[in-house]
Amino acid sequence: MHIVMVSDLETQGGAAIAASRLAQALCHLGHKVTRIVNIGDGVEHNWRTAQLSFAPYDRVAKRVVPSPIFKTVAGRFYKIKLANILKTLKPDVINVHNIHCAAPLGWSPVLTETCLSWAPTVWTLHDMWSFTGRCAYSYDCRKFIEGCDARCPTPYEYPVLAPRLIKRAWRTRQSLLASNFRLTAITPSRWLAREAQAGLWVEHRVETIPNGLPLKIFRPVKRAFAREALGICAQGAVLLVVAVHLAERRKGGDLLVSALPRVAPRPLTIITLGTGRLAIESEGVHVRSLGYVDHERTRVLAYNAADLLVHPAPVDNLPNVVMESIACGTPVVAFPAGGIPEMVRPGKTGWLADEVSFESFREALDRALIDLKQSSDLRQACRSFAEDEWSDEIQAKRYLALINDIQR
């Protein structure tokens, strides 16, 4: 089978990494995969890559051409170029992933309509963007159900869109989904499936297939070895915090900074992976930054060096870092937000706060640290859960079963 996957980025960011792991697994099962991306990584992969852009002219044009005109012209260009690429590729099925990173350069949800004209199409939703006016996560806002507009509470958070354009963007999605019922959605979490069907995907088929992991890479290794390899000498518990941008509001760094000084068990060592820093200044808490790390081997060592992964995100879908940590045998402390309760099972893979607040998170951290001190070892339970739920081969086979079903 020839499967074409469409995404804004090839391997950068959580959604692109998840798409790449799926592409790799499909290739290993003997299928041909072509990635159509806006920004490629220039690296040779098992799949072929086609670039849907007019770089470097797109960014130059965006700076000199008024935004509405640029997006209209660029949008038409991309539809034509995508159709030409698909005509050449002749795919059996098309799998769309994240596209909103390329939206400022003219990519639009309407590209999925072009995909549908060439082959059965499934859209893997990594966040809420496909059914909101602009946001990837709506927090407590429910306007996406009846219609987003200029009163959006977060227009200048990523992905940014001027308030006056939000209503039109929501209506574009409404029109697209109302006139293309053949478009099927896949969500990694049951939470996102419920949100999608509460909104514009209400009349569509929406299936939940969790993301997969290369479990031969993300696996337990001896903690002493991992700490020695990273040069970590610590007394007390070691906590790991992972985010591309540690200070981003959606990652909950501010909540963690507020909670940690009140955590009772000391001393603590905090390892961070990501750009920026956490301003934690508290007696008995030592912060060790490893910076931004995209090398999988180093990340595996970091997961294994930690007693706990601390994931204070107040909103999330099915984050890669939580999956990776659990697969390495390291339990997680997190909020009961989005799809996280589908991953963090109390007494099995970690601990959940009762609500999204720094005080509740502090209480969950205290419980986790006390349990660990009393020899509550969840490493084997974590690994077994990952093997049962998140094998990349299992994910690929679930995708293939759905593809075969919609092709009938």
C-alpha positions in Angstrom: 0.0 0.0 0.0 1.2 3.5 -0.7 0.4 5.8 2.2 1.0 9.6 1.9 1.4 11.5 5.1 0.9 15.3 5.1 2.3 17.5 7.9 3.8 20.9 8.4 7.1 19.6 9.9 8.9 16.4 9.2 10.6 15.5 12.5 10.5 18.6 14.7 8.1 18.9 17.6 5.9 16.4 19.3 3.3 15.9 16.6 5.9 15.5 13.9 7.9 13.0 16.0 4.7 11.0 16.6 4.0 11.0 12.8 7.6 10.0 12.1 7.3 7.0 14.4 4.1 5.9 12.7 5.7 6.3 9.2 8.7 4.2 10.4 6.5 1.5 11.7 4.4 1.4 8.5 7.6 1.1 6.4 8.8 -1.8 8.7 5.5 -3.6 7.9 6.4 -3.4 4.2 4.3 -0.4 3.1 5.5 2.5 1.0 5.3 5.9 2.8 5.7 9.4 1.3 5.8 12.4 3.6 4.6 15.7 2.1 5.9 18.5 4.4 6.4 22.2 4.5 9.7 22.0 6.3 11.9 18.9 5.9 14.9 17.9 7.9 17.2 17.1 5.0 17.9 13.6 6.5 17.5 10.3 4.7 14.7 8.2 6.1 12.9 5.0 5.2 10.2 7.1 3.7 10.4 9.5 0.7 9.9 13.2 1.3 8.2 15.8 -0.9 8.3 19.5 0.0 5.1 21.6 -0.2 6.5 25.1 0.0 8.0 27.8 -2.2 10.9 28.5 0.2 12.8 30.7 0.6 10.4 33.1 -1.2 7.4 32.4 1.1 8.9 34.1 4.2 10.1 37.1 2.0 6.7 37.4 0.4 5.0 37.2 3.8 7.0 40.2 5.0 6.2 42.5 2.0 2.7 41.4 1.0 -0.3 42.3 3.1 -1.3 39.3 5.2 -4.9 38.7 3.7 -3.6 38.9 0.1 -0.6 36.7 0.9 -2.6 34.0 2.5 -5.2 34.0 -0.3 -2.5 33.7 -3.0 -0.4 31.2 -1.1 -3.4 29.1 -0.2 -4.3 28.8 -3.9 -0.7 28.0 -4.8 -0.5 25.2 -2.2 -3.8 23.6 -3.3 -2.5 23.5 -6.9 0.9 22.2 -6.0 -0.5 19.6 -3.6 -2.9 18.3 -6.3 0.1 18.0 -8.7 2.1 16.1 -6.1 -0.7 13.7 -5.4 -1.4 13.2 -9.1 2.2 12.0 -9.4 2.2 9.9 -6.3 -1.1 8.1 -6.8 -1.6 7.3 -3.1 -3.9 4.6 -1.8 -4.7 6.6 1.3 -3.7 10.0 2.7 -3.0 10.6 6.4 -3.0 14.3 7.4 -1.2 15.3 10.7 -0.5 18.7 12.2 -0.6 21.5 9.6 -1.0 24.6 11.8 2.7 25.5 12.1 2.6 26.3 8.3 -0.7 28.2 8.6 1.1 31.6 8.7 2.7 30.7 5.4 -0.6 29.8 3.7 -1.4 26.2 4.6 -5.1 25.8 5.5 -7.5 23.1 6.7 -8.9 23.3 3.1 -5.9 21.3 2.0 -7.6 18.2 3.4 -10.3 18.8 0.8 -7.7 18.5 -1.9 -6.5 15.3 -0.3 -10.0 13.8 -0.4 -10.3 14.4 -4.1 -7.3 12.0 -4.7 -7.7 9.2 -2.1 -9.5 8.3 1.2 -8.2 10.6 3.8 -7.8 10.4 7.6 -6.8 13.3 9.7 -4.8 12.5 12.8 -5.6 15.2 15.4 -2.8 16.0 17.8 -4.6 18.9 19.4 -7.9 20.9 19.0 -6.9 23.1 16.1 -9.0 21.4 13.5 -12.2 22.3 15.2 -11.4 25.7 16.9 -11.0 29.1 15.4 -7.2 29.1 16.1 -6.2 27.5 19.3 -4.5 24.2 19.9 -5.9 23.9 23.4 -9.0 25.9 24.6 -8.3 25.6 28.3 -11.7 26.3 29.9 -13.1 28.1 26.9 -16.0 26.2 25.1 -16.7 28.7 22.4 -15.5 26.2 19.7 -18.8 24.3 20.1 -21.1 27.2 19.0 -18.5 29.3 17.2 -15.2 31.0 17.9 -14.9 34.7 17.3 -13.0 37.9 18.2 -13.7 37.4 21.9 -11.2 34.5 22.0 -9.4 34.7 25.4 -6.0 33.6 24.0 -5.5 35.0 20.5 -1.9 35.8 20.9 -0.8 32.4 22.2 0.5 29.9 19.7 -0.9 29.5 17.1 -1.4 33.2 16.9 -4.3 34.7 14.9 -5.6 38.2 14.9 -9.0 38.4 16.8 -10.8 39.8 13.7 -9.9 36.7 11.7 -10.9 34.0 14.2 -14.6 33.9 13.3 -13.8 33.4 9.7 -11.3 30.7 10.5 -13.8 28.8 12.5 -16.4 29.1 9.8 -13.9 27.8 7.2 -13.5 24.7 9.3 -17.3 24.4 9.8 -17.9 24.6 6.1 -15.1 22.1 5.4 -16.3 19.5 7.8 -20.0 20.0 7.0 -19.4 19.3 3.3 -16.9 16.5 3.6 -18.3 13.7 5.7 -16.0 11.2 4.2 -13.1 12.8 6.2 -12.3 10.5 9.1 -10.4 11.6 12.3 -8.0 9.7 14.4 -7.2 11.0 17.9 -4.4 9.6 20.1 -6.6 10.0 23.2 -10.3 9.4 24.1 -10.4 12.8 25.6 -9.6 14.5 22.3 -12.1 12.3 20.5 -14.8 13.6 22.9 -13.8 17.2 22.4 -13.8 16.8 18.6 -17.3 15.3 18.6 -18.5 17.9 20.9 -17.5 20.4 18.2 -17.3 20.3 14.5 -16.5 16.6 14.1 -19.9 15.7 15.6 -21.2 14.0 12.4 -17.9 12.4 11.5 -16.2 9.1 12.2 -13.7 9.7 15.0 -11.5 6.8 16.1 -9.0 6.7 19.0 -5.6 5.1 18.3 -2.9 5.9 20.8 0.5 7.0 19.5 3.2 4.3 19.3 6.8 4.2 20.6 9.9 2.3 19.4 10.0 0.3 22.6 13.4 -1.2 21.8 14.8 2.3 22.1 12.7 3.6 25.0 13.4 0.9 27.6 14.6 0.6 31.2 18.3 0.6 31.9 20.0 0.5 35.3 19.4 3.7 37.1 23.0 3.8 38.5 24.4 3.5 35.0 22.1 6.3 33.7 23.1 8.6 36.5 26.8 7.9 36.0 26.6 8.5 32.3 24.9 11.9 32.8 27.2 12.8 35.7 24.4 13.0 38.2 25.4 12.5 41.9 22.3 13.1 44.0 21.1 12.6 47.5 17.3 12.2 47.8 14.9 11.8 44.9 15.7 12.9 41.4 12.8 14.5 39.4 12.9 15.1 35.7 11.1 17.9 33.8 10.9 17.8 30.0 9.5 20.5 27.7 10.8 22.1 24.5 10.1 25.5 26.2 10.2 25.1 29.9 8.6 28.5 30.6 5.7 28.0 28.2 2.3 28.5 30.0 0.9 25.3 28.5 3.7 23.3 30.0 2.9 24.4 33.5 6.4 25.6 34.6 4.9 28.4 36.7 2.7 25.8 38.6 5.8 23.7 39.3 7.8 26.6 40.5 5.1 27.5 42.9 4.6 23.9 44.2 8.2 22.8 44.7 9.2 25.1 47.5 6.4 23.5 49.6 7.2 19.9 48.9 8.2 18.3 52.2 10.7 15.5 51.3 14.2 16.9 50.8 16.7 17.0 49.4 15.6 17.0 45.7 17.5 17.1 42.5 15.6 18.5 39.5 16.9 17.6 36.0 15.5 19.7 33.2 15.5 19.0 29.4 14.5 22.0 27.3 15.2 25.6 26.5 14.9 28.2 29.2 15.1 27.7 32.9 12.9 27.1 35.9 13.4 29.8 38.5 13.4 27.4 41.5 15.2 28.8 44.5 14.5 26.7 47.5 16.7 25.2 50.2 17.4 21.5 49.5 16.4 21.7 45.9 19.2 21.5 43.3 18.4 22.2 39.6 20.6 20.6 36.9 19.8 21.7 33.3 20.8 19.4 30.4 19.5 22.0 27.9 17.5 21.0 24.8 18.2 17.4 23.9 16.8 15.7 20.8 19.2 12.7 20.8 17.1 9.7 21.8 19.9 7.9 23.7 20.5 10.9 26.0 16.7 11.2 26.6 16.5 7.6 27.5 19.3 8.0 30.0 17.5 11.0 31.5 14.3 9.1 32.0 16.1 6.2 33.6 18.2 8.5 35.8 15.0 9.9 37.4 12.8 8.5 40.1 9.9 10.5 38.7 8.9 12.4 35.6 7.1 15.6 36.7 4.6 16.8 34.1 2.8 19.9 35.3 1.0 20.7 32.0 -2.5 22.1 32.8 -3.7 21.0 29.3 -2.4 18.2 27.0 -3.4 15.4 24.7 -1.2 12.3 24.8 2.3 13.8 25.4 5.3 11.9 24.0 7.4 12.6 27.1 4.9 10.9 29.4 4.8 7.8 27.1 8.6 7.7 26.8 9.1 8.0 30.6 6.6 5.2 31.4 8.2 3.0 28.7 11.6 3.5 30.4 10.0 2.4 33.7 9.9 5.8 35.3 6.5 6.8 36.8 4.9 10.2 36.3 3.3 12.9 38.5 0.8 15.0 36.5 -2.5 16.8 36.4 -5.7 15.0 35.4 -5.8 17.0 32.2 -6.8 16.0 28.7 -5.6 12.5 27.8 -3.1 12.2 30.7 -5.4 10.1 32.9 -5.4 7.5 30.1 -1.6 7.2 30.6 -1.0 8.0 34.3 -2.8 5.3 36.3 -2.5 5.7 40.1 -0.8 2.8 41.6 0.4 1.5 38.3 2.2 4.2 36.2 2.2 7.2 38.5 0.2 9.7 40.6 -2.4 12.3 39.6 -3.2 15.6 41.3 -6.8 16.1 42.3 -7.2 19.3 40.3 -5.2 21.8 38.3 -3.6 24.0 41.0 -0.1 24.3 42.4 -1.3 23.2 45.8 -2.9 20.0 44.5 0.2 19.3 42.5 2.3 19.8 45.6 0.2 17.2 47.4 0.5 14.7 44.6 4.3 15.2 44.6 4.4 14.6 48.3 2.4 11.4 48.0 4.6 10.2 45.2 7.9 10.9 47.1 6.6 9.3 50.3 5.4 6.2 48.4 8.8 5.9 46.7 10.6 6.2 50.0 8.4 3.4 51.3 9.6 1.2 48.3 6.6 1.6 46.0 8.5 0.5 42.9 6.4 1.0 39.7 9.1 0.4 37.2 7.9 -3.1 36.0 4.3 -2.0 36.0 5.2 1.0 33.9 7.1 -1.1 31.4 4.3 -3.7 31.1 1.7 -1.0 30.5 3.8 0.5 27.7 4.3 -2.8 26.1 0.6 -3.6 26.2 -0.6 -0.1 24.9 2.1 1.7 23.0 4.1 -0.6 20.6 4.6 1.3 17.4 3.8 -2.0 15.5 0.4 -2.2 17.3 -0.3 1.4 16.4 0.6 0.8 12.7 -1.6 -2.3 12.5 -4.5 -0.3 14.0 -4.1 2.4 11.4 -4.0 -0.2 8.6 -7.2 -1.9 9.9 -9.0 1.5 9.8 -7.6 2.3 6.4 -8.8 -1.0 5.0 -12.2 -0.3 6.5 -12.7 3.1 5.0 -11.5 1.8 1.6 -14.3 -0.6 1.3 
